[in-house]
Amino acid sequence: MDDHSAWITGAVLVVLLVALARERVPPAAGILAAVLALVLTGVLEVTEAFAGFANPATLTVAGLFVVARALREHTDLEGLLTLMLRGARSERGRLLRLTLPTAGLSAAMANTPLVAAAAPIVRTWAERSGRPPSRYLIPLSFAAILGGMLTTIGTSPTLLVSGLVERETGTPFRLFEVTPVSLPVVVVALTALCVFGPRLLPDRSSSEQLVIADERAYTLPLQVEPGGAVDGLTVSAAGLRELESAFLARIHRDDTDIAPVGPEEVLRGGDVLVLVGEVADVTDLAERDGLRLADSTQVHLLDGGQHDRYEVVLDRASPLAGRTLKEMSFRGRYDAAVLALHRGGQRVHHKLGTEVLEPGDSLLVQAAPGFDDRWRDRGDFAVVVPLTSRTRTPSPRRWFVLGVVLAMLVIAGSGLLPILTAVLVACAALVATRTVSFHAAKASIDLDVVLIIGAAIGLGTAVTASGLATTGAQALVGAVSGQGAVTFALAVLGLIVTTLVLTELITNIAAAALMTPIALDLALQLDADPRRLAIAVAIAASASFLTPIGYQTNTIVYGLGGYRFGDYWRVGLPLSVAVTVTTVAVLTLTA
């Protein structure tokens, strides 16, 4: 490939990095656009650019979402976690009992649906036992990330790296090929989390606790209809003086506020009455003749029927991120009403309809029963949590599901069948027996993740073919001097740190796509095993601990735990250091 192609590829990558880092475009759209630009400029042929969608790694990820759906619906995750957490006498003991089974499960199933299912269970357990959920939800997310490093199918970045390695060498990672390197990393990181976590983890109220704390203090504006039944009446005569569990806090009239409001204050058409009280009481007031809900509020019950409360958390892929409730016509689109918005552990008191939503925001919504089933797998929300307690009966197919998953792992781990074939056979067994319906199987697949992986493989092809991988590898080698183990360790350190930084700036999959070709070329220059350096990239790309938006599991617990942005940095930085140092040490000692 000539220098012209290298310059074009470099320019496209710079634009992509800036766009993703500044969150100008969704990751899937940005990476697809970058690959298309490389096709239009002649850097890649169409078959090269989109070959990733036929790569076993991409298809394996899609299949694992179906397996995760079956595990979530038919196994008693709540019973397992409750059993593990019961009886622990110390904070470190509780963290150990939480993180070990989470890491083990994450090695066998996609960690995002695992955390989406487990986080509400852990939060409920913490609240019932009188403990802050914030002490346990970040460890849950981090343990799921770490556990995913143990096998090739544990995280999407590892599967992507396996696909890129297969493209270059003809052989993908075996199921446990990453384990000799990742197991010491996971042990050290989990130990650090359990030992230092009690000192570093914050005590914060979850979004649900904040709602409960001020549930009797919702501020809702009602408007007096001009010429209506209460226009011209005093507050007392209008029946707004002695309400059972709500009160008139102030009146907004033209550009002035009247507070406190006396019983003889005369109401005028167009007045906005700011009432404080329970939602049901305020809704009853809105139904009185002469009063209506002001246009500035989203807080009202839906018309008729029985309704439940739910909590939803947004991530970067959500169509709501970067837009307002009004722009999205939230009530019409979701048949639900937003009661409250929490961001960074604080309730947002601005006008909800015009507040621009951000990844990690937690919304309390009122909707008809079944809202969680309708929207859980649609991609609009990172997680949907029903706040109404439900009794769940054990599934009669739980042992069948566990048997299918165990057989999948044994067959793939023994090499009897390739990983992709084993996963697809498991999916076929689950769908054929109607353990998971075909419709549910389709709905469970996260299309954004599939698109990102398929396009990212094409991006990796361009990095290799244009010569940028060789340039990057030469830069890493040139940055260190000398020979032997020290040079190797420093070069691997540079590779891992660069991947970690890119993971937090863009996405972990994009970081893996960019750095894997460099790792393979670096191995040639260091006369090292290219597969082991590729494993280092997979571990680093999966180790997203520094921000709530770097990995989907972090985003899920961000809103549910009432965390602030800096909480991740405080807890995650020591883990990132532990992962980096341990990975470099293992690779250097076994080189």
N, C-alpha and C positions, 0 to 999 in steps of 0.2 A: 504494500500500500504506500502511496506517495505522501509527501509532506502536505500536499493540498488536503488530502483526506484527514490527516492528523489535525490540522488547524480547524477544519470544519467540525470534526468530532469534539475537539476541545471547546470550541465556541458553544456548541449545542449543550455540552455538559455544564458549562458555566451558567448559561441561561437557566437550565433546569435546576441547578443547585440553588441559585438565587430565588427562583420562583417557589421552590419547595420550602426553603428556609424561611421565606417571608410569607408563606402560606397563601400565595396568590392563586394557586390552582390546587384542586384535589390531587393527591399523589398518582392515582391511576391515570387521570387525564393528562397530567404533566409528563409522565414517563411514556405514555402512548404517543403524545405529540412529539416528544424528542425522537423516538424511533421513526416516526413518520417523516420528520425533517431529515433524518439520515438517509432514508430511502429516496426522498425527493432530490437530495443533493448528490446522490450517486455513491454514497459511502457504503451502503448496504443494498444488496438485492432483496427483493420482497420476500423470497423464500428464506433468506438468512434472518431478516428482521423479525419475522413472525413464526419462526421455527419453534420458539419457546412455548407456543401454545400446544404443540404436540409433544413437548418434552415430558418424560415421566414425572419429573418433579412437580410440574403444574397440575397434572392429572392426579397425582398422589395427594396434593393439598386439598383438591376438591373432594376426593373420596374421604379424607380424614374428617371433614366437616360433617359428613353423613354419619360416620362412626361416633363422633362426639355427640351428635343429636340423640342417637340411641342410648348412649351412656347417660346423658343428662335426663332423658325422659323415663328411663326404666330402671336405673340403679338408685339406691338410697344414699345419695351423697350427704344429705342432711344427717342421717343416722350415723354415718361413718365419722363425719367431722365432730358431731356432738359426743360420740363415744370417745374419740381421741382427746378431746379437750376436757372431758370430765375428769375430775380428781387431781389435776395438776396443782401443786402447792405453791409454785413460784411463777413469776412472770417469764423467766427463761424456760421453765418447763412447759408453760403453755405455748410459747413460741415454737419450741421444738416439736411439740405434739401437733401443731398446726402445719409447720413447714415441711416436715418429713413426708406425710401422706400426700400433701399437695405436690411436692416435687416428684414423688413416685407416679402419681396419676398423670402429671404433665408429660412424663417421658413416653406415655402410651397414647395420649390424645392431645388434640389442639388445645393450647393453653388459654386462648381467648374465651371459647365457650365454657371451659372449666371455671375460670374466674368469674364469668358472668353468672354461672349457676351457684358458685360457692360464696361469693361476696355477700349477697343478702342473708345467707344462712349464718355466716360468721358475724355479721353486724347484729342480727337478731339475738344470737347467743350472747354477744358482748353486752348489749343493752339489758337483757334479762338478768345477767349476772352482775350488773352495776359497774361495768368497766367501759372505758371509752373505746368505741370501735376503731378509732384512729391508731390504737396500739397494735392492731392486728391486720388491718386491710392492706397496708403497704407490704408487710411481710408475706401476706397471701399472694400478692402480685409478684413480688420478687422471687418467692419460692417457685411459683409456676414458671417464671422465666428461666430460672436456674435448672429446674427439673427437665425442661424442654431441651436443654443442652446435652442430656445424657444419651439421646438416640437421634438417629437421622430424621425420624418423623416427628420429633418433639417441637420444632419451631419452623416457621416458614423460611427464615434466612438459611437454616441448615439444608433444607430441601432445595432451595435455590442454588446454593453453593454446590450441592451434589449434582444438580443438573448441569451446571457450568463445567464441573470436573468431568462429567460423562461426555460432554461435547468435545473436550480437549483430549481426553485419554481413552474414551470408549467404555469406561467402567464407572458407574456411580458408586457412592458410598454404600457399604453394607450397613445393615441396621445398627450394629453396635461398633462400627469402625471408629466413630468419634469418641466412644466411651473411655478408652485408656487415657485420652488427653483431658476430657471434660470431667470425669469423675473426681479427680483431685481438686479441680477448680470448684466444683459444686460443693464438695465437703468443706473446703476452706471458707467459701463464701457463706454457706448456711451456718457454719460455726460462728463466723464473725457477726452475722445477723442476729443470732440468738444470744450471743455474749454481750454485744454492744447495743443491741436494739433497745432494751429497756431504758438506756440513757439517752438515746438519740430520737426515739419515736415520740411524737407530740401527743399531748392530751387535748383533743378537740372534740367538740360536739358534732355528731353527724348531721347531715341535712335533715333527716327525719326528726332528730332530737330538737333541732332548731325550730322546726315546724310545730312540734308538740309544745315547745316552750312558749311560743307566741301564737298558738292556735286560736286563742281567744282575743287576739289583737290584730286580726286582719283589717287593714285599712281599705275601705271600699267606697268609691264615690257614687252617689245617686243624684239624679238631676230632677229638679222640679219642672214639670211640663207647663209651659205658659198657657194660662187659661184653664189649667186642670183643677182637680178637686182640692188640692192643697195650696194653690196659688192664692196668696193673700191671707192665709191662715197663720196663726202663731204656731210656734213649735209645739206648745202644749196642746193646742186645739187639733193639730195634725196628728196627735198620738205619738210624737217622737220624743216625749220627755221621759217617760218611765217605761223603758223597754226592759224586758226580763234579763237579757244577757248581751245587750248592745247599747251604745250610747252615741249621741251626736257630738263629735269632737270639735268640728268647726264648719263654717260655711264659707265657700269660695264664691264671691260675688264680684263679677267683672275682674278687676285686678287686685282686689283686696280680700283678706281673710278675716272672718269674724270668729274670735275665740277668746275666752269661753263663750258658749252660746247660752243665752238666758231663755227661760221658758216663754217669755213674751216677745221674743224676736219674731218679726213677721217675715214669712217666706215669700220670695218673689220668683216668678217664672224665669228659668234659666239658672237659678242657683244650683251650685254643686254642693251637696251635703256629704261631708266626709264622716262616715260612720265607722265605728270600731266595734267589732263583735264577731260572733261565730258566723260561719258562712251561711248556714241554713237560715239563721235569723235575718241576715241581710238580704238573702234571696226572697224571703217572705215580704220584706219591706218593698222590694222592687216590684212585687206583684200588686201593690196597692194602687188604687186609682189616683193618678196625678203624679206618680213617681216612676222613674225608669232608671235602668243602669246607665251611667254616663259612658260615653263612647271610649273614654280613656282607660277602661278597665277590661281585663280578661278574666277577672275573678268572679265567676258565677256558675251555678249548677246548670247542667244541661236540662232541656225541657223534658220533664216527665221521666218516669221509670226509676229503677234503682241504679245507683251508681257506686263505684268503688274508687278509692284513691290509689294512684300509682306514682312511682318515682322513676324518671327516665334521665339518662346521662347521655350527653352528646359527645361524639368524637370528631376527628378531623374529616372523616368521610361522610358525616351527616349532612344532608341537604339543608338543615337548619343553621349550621355553622356559618357565621358571617351575614346572617339575615335576621329580620325581625319577625315576631309572631304575626304582625299585621301583614307583612309582605308574603308570608307563607300561608295566610288564611288558615291559621292553626286549627281553629274550631271546625271549619268546614272540611279540611283535609283529614284530620284525625278523629273527628267526632268526639272531641275532648276539650276541656277548658283548663288553662294554666292557672293554678291558685297561687303559686309562689315560685321564685327563681333564686337559686343559691349559687354563688360563685366564690371560689377561694375561701370556703368556710364562713361566708357572710351572706346574709339575705340581701338581695337587691331591692331597694325601695323606690326605684324610678318607675316610670310608666312602663309596665311590662310589654305593652303592645309595640312600643317604639324602641325597646332596648335591643341592641345588636347582640345576638347570641354568640357564644364562644365555645370552642372545644373544652370539655370538662364541666360545662354548666350542668347543674342538676335542676330539673323542673318537677314540681309537684303538680300532678294533673288529676282532674276528676273526669272519669269516663265510665261507660257502661261495662259491666262484667265481660271479661274476655279480651279486654284491650291488650293485655300482655301476649296472649296467643296470636292475636292479629298482627302485632308489630314487632315481636321479638326477633324474627329472622328477616326483616325487611331491609335492614341496613340504615334506617333512619336514626336509630338510637343504639348506643354501645350496649346498653342494658336496660331492661324494663323490669321494675321490681314492684309487685303488688304489695300494698301496705295493709291490706285486709288479711287477717290471719285465715289460713286455709288448712283443712285436714287432708293430708295426702296418704292414700292407701298404697301399700307396696305393690309394685307391678309384678304380675305373674310371670313375666318374661325376663325378669332381671338376670336369672341364672343363664338363660339362653344368650343374652347380650354379652355377659361376661365371658361365656364360653367362646363366642365368636371372636371377641377381641383377643382373648388369650391364644386362640388358634392362629389368628392373624400374626401375632407377635412371634409365636414359635416357628411358624412356617417361614416368615420373613427373616427371622434371626438365624435360623439354621441354613438359610440359603436354598431351601427346597424350591422356593419360587422367588422371583424378584419382588422387591417391596411393593411396586405398583400393582403387580398381579395379586399379591396377597391382600392388599387394601381393597381392590375392586371385587375380589371374591367375597370378602367380608360385607361389602356394601350390597352385593347381589343377594347374599343370604338374608340380610336384614330387610331388604325390600321385598324379596320373594315370599318371605313368611309374614309380610305385612306388619312386622315389628316397627318399621318406619314406612309410612306410605310414600308412594312415588312423589306426590305433591310436596310432602314434608321434606323429603330428601332434596328436592330441587330448591326449596325455600331455605334450607339450612346452609347451602353453599354461599360463602361470601364472595360475590362476583368481583368486588374491588380487589380482594387479595389475589384471586386467580388472574385478573387482568394485569396487576402489577408484576406478578412473577413471570407471566408469559412475555410481557414487554421487556422486563428487566433482563431476561436472558438475551434478547436481541441487543440490548444496550451493552451487555458484556461482550457480545460478539464484536461490536464496533470498537470497543476499547482495545481488544486484542488485535483485530485486523488493521486498525489505523496505526498501530505502533505505540499508542499511548501507554499500554501496559509495560512495554519494555522501557520506555522513558521513565515511568514511575518507579520501576524496580531499580533502574540505574541510579535514580535520585536517592532512594533509600540506602543503597550500598555506598554511594558516594558521600552520604552524610556521616558515615562512620569510617574509621580508619583502623587498620590492623587486620589480623587474620585470626582464625580459630573461633573458639566458643564465644569470646567477647563480641567479636564482630557479628556473629550469628545472633546473639542475644539482643544486641542493640538494633539490628535490622528488623528482627521480629517485634521488638518493642515499638519501633516506629510504625510498623504495619498495623499493630493492634490499636495503638493510640489514634492513628489516623482514622481507622474504621470506627472507633468509639465516637470520635468527634462528628464524623459524617452521619452516624446513626442518630445522634441527637439533633443535628441540623436539618436532615432531610427525613428519610425513612430507613428502617433497618434493611429492608429488601433492596432499596436503591443503593445503600452503602455496600451491601454484599455484592451486588452486581458490578459496582465500580472497582472494588478492591480485590475480588477473586482473581481476575486476570493478572493483576499486578502481583498477587501472591504466587501464582503459578510461574510467572516469569522470574520473580525474585528467587524462587527455589532453584531454578536453572543456574542463576548467577552465583548462588551460594553452594551449589552442588548438594542440595538438600532434597528431601522427599516432598514433592509438590503437594501431595494429598494432605500431609500434616500441616503445611502452611495454610492450605485452604481451610482446614479445620479451625485454625486460629482465627481466620476471618469469620467463620460461622459463629464461633463463640463470642467474638467481639461484637458482631452485628446483632447478636441476640441479647447482649448485656446492656440493655437500655434501662438505667436506674436513675438518671439525673433529672428527668423532667416528666410531668404527667402526660405529655402528648407524644413521647418518643415511642411508646408501645401501647397497644390497645388495652392490655390488662391494667396498665398504670392509669389510663384515662377512666376506666370503669370504676376503680376504687377512689379516684380523686374526688368525684362528686359525692359518692356514697359515704365517704369518711369525713367529709368536711375539711379536707386538707387545704393548705396553702401551697403555692408553687415552690417555695423554698424548702418545704418539708422533704421533697424528693432529693434535693441536692444534699441536704444534711445527712440523710440516711444512705443515699445512693453512692456518694463519693467514696466512702470507705470500701463499699462492695466493689465498685469499679476498680479501685486500686488493688484489692485482693484478687479479682479475676485477672487483671493484667499481669501482676507479678507471678501468680501461680501458673498461668498459661506459658509465660516466657520461661519460667524455671523448668516446667515439665518438658517443653519442646527442646530446650537447650541440653538438659540432662539425658534425653533419649535420642538426641540427634545422631 
